């Protein structure tokens, strides 16, 4: 049994998310390879502000297209207004409007895996809610800076209404 590190997670707020079109760099991961996701972000950071059709400065980490065998696609991206002119190097995903439990992650990115563990293994089973088959995502505020630990990071968990 791995030791559960303590993580500060506040009760979620519930929100109905709106349609998002997200484009960025992606890859397929499993629980064993999630430590490679920061490298994907390192590759994507220079693209921020240069993705055709980009809307705003908020960045997203989208978990989607699970294969049922433990792997999922992760896209480090930004919201875009249209798919026209999107170069082939970018992966994209549509996030449909739906009900979410929104958690704020406090602390450094190093403790993000513990926050996810808390949400999936503690909060969800105790909440009486059920996860919906829809993309789950991290939303990083415009002023998010992982080195300075500033800004806001939210985890949007899709739930059945």
N, C-alpha and C positions, 0 to 999 in steps of 0.2 A: 504494500500500500504506500503510495507516495505521500510525503508529508504535505499537508494542506497549508500553504503560506496564507497568512491573514491578509485580506484585501478589503479596502473600504469601498463598499458599493451601496449607493443610496437606493431607496425604493424607486422603481421606474415610474415614469409618467406614461400615459397611454395617448397615442396620437394616431390620427388617420393620415398616413403619408400620401403625398401626391406623386404623380407620374414623374419618373426620372429617366433620362437617357444618359448613360454613363459610358465614357470611352477612356481607355488607358492601356496599360501593359498588363498582360495576364499570364497565368500559368496554372497548371494542375498540381494540387497539393494533397497530402494526407495529414492526419494528426501527427505522424512521425516526421513530416517535412515542413511543418509550419515555421520552424526557425529560419527557413530560407525566404520567408515573405519580406523581411526588412531589406534584403538584397534587391528584390523586385522594386520596392519603393525607391531605393538608391538610384536604380536605373530610370525610374519614372520622373523623379524630381526635376531634372533639367527640361522635361517636356511641359511642365506646368506653365500655363500662359501661352503656350505655342500649339495647343491642340486645336485644330480647325473647329470653329463654332463653339468654343468654350464659353460657358456662362459662369461668371463669378470666380472666386478664389477658393471656395470650399473644395476639399478633396474627399474622396470616398474609397473605402476598401470594401469591395463587394464579394461575398461568398455566394456562389450560385452553381447551378448545373451539377449537383451532387450525382454520383453514379450509383449510389446504393451499395457500393462496396467499400466505402470509406474515403473516396477521393472526391474533391470538389474543385471548381475553378475559382481562382481569386483574381480580381482585377483591381489594380491600384489606378484610380482614375479621377476624372472631373466630369461635371455635368456639361453636356453639349446641347445645342439647340437643334441640330440636324445631322443626319448621317452623310449628306452630300459632301464630297471633297475629303472624306476621312481616309487618310492613308492606310494601306493594308497592314502596316505594323501594329495598328491599334486593334484591340479587342473591344467589343461593346456589348452592353446588355440593357434591356428595358426593365425598369422596376415599376410594376403596376401599383396603382393606389391600393392601399390595404391597411389593416389595423396593426399597430406596432406597440410593443413595450419598449420604451426608450430608457436606456441606462447611461449614466454619466460615469466614465472611467476617470478616477482620480489617481494621480501618481504617475510614475514613469511608464514608458512603453514596456519596460522589462517585466512589469507585473500584469500586462494585458492578458497573457494566457490564464492567470489565476482568476481574472475577472470573468473571462469566458467560461471557465470551469464552474465558478459560482453560479453564473446565469443558468447554464445548462443542467448542472448536477444538483443545485440547491434550490435556486429560486423557482425555476420552471416546474419541477415536481411538486413543490409545496404550494404553488400559486393556483393550482386547479385549472390552469390554462394549458393550451396545446399549441405547439409551434406549427405554423402554417408552412406548406410547401411553397416557399417563395424566397427570393434572395434576402439574406441577412446582411447588414452592412455596418461599417464603421463610418462615422461622419466626423471629419476633422475641420474645425473652424478655420476661418481665413487667417487668424493670427496664431494658428497652432505651430509650435516650435518644439520638436522632441528634445533638442539639446538643452533648451532653457526650461523645458517643462511648463510652457505657457500655452494658453489657448484652451479649447474645449474639445474633448473627444467623447462622442456618444456612440453607443452600440444600439442599433435598431433591430430588434428581434421580431420577425413577423409572427403574429399570433392569430389563431382562428377566432373570429368575432363572436 
